Amino acid sequence: MENTRNTATLAAAPGPRLAGDLAIWFFILAELLAFGVFFAAYAFTRAKNLELFNVEQQALNRGAGVINTMLLLTASYFVVRAVQAAERAASAQSARWLLAAICCGLGFIGVKLTEYSAAFAHGVSLSSSPFHMFYLSLTFFHFMHVILGLVILLALWNGARKGRYHAGDMNGMETGAAYWHMVDLVWLILFPLVYVIN
């Protein structure tokens, strides 16, 4: 009888689960694969044009890259806190954390647009060199992902303000958070690869 009760308890105990919707993880894997192909093409082309890439890389604004790295890392921290608050049904607190993350994301957009503006003023374009082609393509592809991430965070913020997320219904919040963390992860690879490593 005791063994039967223990077995039933083990069967009822919740096991590990995948956070968010399964579809977002397929999407994230597809996006990581696309970025991976981009990164591999960059590394291959750089190996064949090492001196050119090193010289033109030095002209990049690494300070802007560092600021954007800190902004994305901080935003991800805020998103984690928003998820934790939602699990406690602290909807107002969750919304505040999401708003802080959105502000960091908008900061990233502002810094990146300033960086692009300065680059274009110096004649940088997709056709100016192989390095510039990769720099603009990779960073703009990521830039568009940040914009989509901000749209998702805005939707989560609106939902949190309405008390939509709680311990029994976290799928939407976790799905959006997973996407934002993917955007952050890609930048943590892109920044050293394009701005730093030579």
C-alpha positions as CSV (number, residue, x, y, z in Angstrom):
1,M,0.0,0.0,0.0
2,E,2.8,2.4,1.0
3,N,4.7,1.5,-2.3
4,T,1.5,2.3,-4.3
5,R,1.1,5.7,-2.6
6,N,4.8,6.6,-3.2
7,T,4.5,5.6,-6.9
8,A,1.3,7.7,-7.3
9,T,3.1,10.7,-5.7
10,L,6.1,10.3,-8.0
11,A,3.8,10.1,-11.0
12,A,2.0,13.3,-10.0
13,A,5.1,15.3,-9.3
14,P,5.7,17.8,-12.1
15,G,8.8,17.2,-14.2
16,P,10.9,19.7,-16.1
17,R,9.0,21.5,-18.8
18,L,10.0,23.7,-21.8
19,A,9.3,27.4,-21.0
20,G,6.9,29.0,-23.5
21,D,5.3,27.7,-26.6
22,L,7.0,24.9,-28.5
23,A,6.7,26.9,-31.8
24,I,8.9,29.7,-30.5
25,W,11.7,27.2,-29.9
26,F,11.5,26.0,-33.5
27,F,11.5,29.6,-34.6
28,I,14.5,30.4,-32.4
29,L,16.4,27.4,-33.7
30,A,15.7,28.5,-37.3
31,E,16.9,32.1,-36.5
32,L,20.0,30.8,-34.7
33,L,20.8,28.7,-37.8
34,A,20.4,31.7,-40.1
35,F,22.7,33.8,-37.9
36,G,25.1,30.8,-37.8
37,V,25.3,30.7,-41.6
38,F,26.0,34.5,-41.6
39,F,28.7,34.2,-38.9
40,A,30.4,31.3,-40.8
41,A,30.3,33.3,-44.1
42,Y,31.8,36.3,-42.2
43,A,34.6,34.1,-40.7
44,F,35.4,32.5,-44.1
45,T,35.6,35.8,-45.9
46,R,37.6,37.4,-43.1
47,A,40.2,34.6,-43.3
48,K,40.7,35.5,-47.0
49,N,40.9,39.3,-46.4
50,L,42.4,39.4,-42.9
51,E,44.4,42.7,-43.3
52,L,41.5,44.6,-44.8
53,F,39.1,43.3,-42.2
54,N,41.4,44.2,-39.3
55,V,42.0,47.8,-40.6
56,E,38.3,48.5,-41.2
57,Q,37.3,46.9,-38.0
58,Q,39.4,49.4,-36.1
59,A,37.2,52.2,-37.5
60,L,34.1,50.8,-35.8
61,N,32.7,52.5,-32.7
62,R,33.5,49.9,-30.1
63,G,32.3,52.3,-27.4
64,A,28.8,52.2,-29.0
65,G,29.0,48.4,-29.2
66,V,29.9,48.1,-25.5
67,I,27.0,50.4,-24.5
68,N,24.6,48.4,-26.6
69,T,25.9,45.2,-25.1
70,M,25.2,46.6,-21.6
71,L,21.8,47.8,-22.7
72,L,20.8,44.3,-24.0
73,L,22.2,42.5,-21.0
74,T,20.3,44.9,-18.6
75,A,17.1,44.4,-20.7
76,S,17.4,40.7,-20.4
77,Y,17.8,41.0,-16.6
78,F,14.7,43.1,-16.4
79,V,12.8,40.6,-18.5
80,V,13.8,37.8,-16.1
81,R,12.6,39.9,-13.2
82,A,9.3,40.6,-15.1
83,V,8.8,36.8,-15.5
84,Q,9.5,36.2,-11.8
85,A,7.1,38.9,-10.8
86,A,4.3,37.5,-13.1
87,E,4.8,34.1,-11.5
88,R,4.0,35.7,-8.1
89,A,1.0,37.4,-9.7
90,A,2.7,40.8,-9.0
91,S,1.3,42.2,-12.3
92,A,2.1,45.9,-11.7
93,Q,5.7,45.0,-10.7
94,S,6.0,42.8,-13.8
95,A,4.8,45.6,-16.0
96,R,7.4,48.0,-14.5
97,W,10.2,45.5,-15.2
98,L,9.0,45.1,-18.8
99,L,8.8,48.9,-19.2
100,A,12.4,49.2,-18.0
101,A,13.4,46.5,-20.5
102,I,11.6,48.3,-23.3
103,C,13.5,51.5,-22.4
104,C,16.8,49.6,-22.7
105,G,15.8,48.2,-26.0
106,L,14.9,51.7,-27.3
107,G,18.3,52.9,-26.0
108,F,19.9,50.1,-28.2
109,I,17.9,51.4,-31.2
110,G,19.0,55.0,-30.6
111,V,22.7,54.1,-30.2
112,K,22.6,51.9,-33.3
113,L,20.9,54.6,-35.4
114,T,23.6,57.1,-34.3
115,E,26.3,54.6,-35.3
116,Y,24.7,53.9,-38.7
117,S,24.4,57.7,-39.3
118,A,28.1,58.2,-38.6
119,A,29.1,55.3,-40.8
120,F,27.0,56.5,-43.7
121,A,28.4,60.0,-43.3
122,H,31.9,58.4,-43.9
123,G,30.8,56.7,-47.1
124,V,30.2,53.2,-45.6
125,S,27.8,51.1,-47.7
126,L,27.1,47.5,-48.6
127,S,29.3,47.9,-51.7
128,S,32.2,49.8,-50.1
129,S,34.0,46.7,-49.0
130,P,33.5,43.0,-48.0
131,F,33.8,44.0,-44.3
132,H,31.3,46.8,-44.5
133,M,28.9,44.5,-46.4
134,F,29.0,42.0,-43.5
135,Y,29.0,44.7,-40.8
136,L,25.9,46.3,-42.2
137,S,24.1,43.1,-43.1
138,L,24.7,41.3,-39.8
139,T,24.0,44.3,-37.5
140,F,20.9,45.3,-39.5
141,F,19.6,41.8,-39.5
142,H,20.0,41.8,-35.7
143,F,18.6,45.4,-35.5
144,M,15.3,44.2,-37.1
145,H,15.2,41.3,-34.5
146,V,15.5,43.9,-31.7
147,I,12.6,45.9,-33.2
148,L,10.5,42.7,-33.3
149,G,11.6,42.0,-29.7
150,L,10.4,45.4,-28.6
151,V,7.0,44.8,-30.2
152,I,6.7,41.6,-28.3
153,L,7.8,43.3,-25.0
154,L,5.2,46.0,-25.6
155,A,2.5,43.3,-26.0
156,L,3.7,41.6,-22.8
157,W,3.7,44.9,-21.0
158,N,0.2,45.6,-22.0
159,G,-0.8,42.1,-20.9
160,A,1.0,42.4,-17.6
161,R,-0.8,45.7,-16.9
162,K,-4.1,43.9,-17.4
163,G,-3.1,41.1,-15.0
164,R,-3.0,38.5,-17.8
165,Y,0.0,36.5,-16.5
166,H,0.1,34.4,-13.4
167,A,1.5,31.1,-12.2
168,G,-1.3,29.2,-14.0
169,D,-0.9,31.0,-17.3
170,M,2.7,32.0,-18.1
171,N,2.9,30.7,-21.7
172,G,2.7,34.1,-23.4
173,M,5.2,35.7,-21.0
174,E,7.7,32.9,-21.3
175,T,7.4,32.7,-25.0
176,G,8.1,36.5,-25.4
177,A,11.0,36.3,-22.9
178,A,12.6,33.4,-24.8
179,Y,12.6,35.4,-28.0
180,W,14.2,38.4,-26.3
181,H,16.9,36.3,-24.7
182,M,17.7,34.9,-28.2
183,V,18.1,38.4,-29.5
184,D,20.5,39.1,-26.6
185,L,22.5,35.8,-27.2
186,V,23.0,36.6,-30.9
187,W,24.4,40.1,-30.0
188,L,26.8,38.5,-27.5
189,I,28.3,36.5,-30.4
190,L,28.0,39.3,-33.0
191,F,29.6,42.0,-31.0
192,P,33.0,40.3,-30.3
193,L,33.1,38.7,-33.7
194,V,32.6,41.9,-35.7
195,Y,33.8,44.6,-33.4
196,V,36.6,43.1,-31.3
197,I,38.3,39.9,-32.5
198,N,41.1,40.6,-34.9
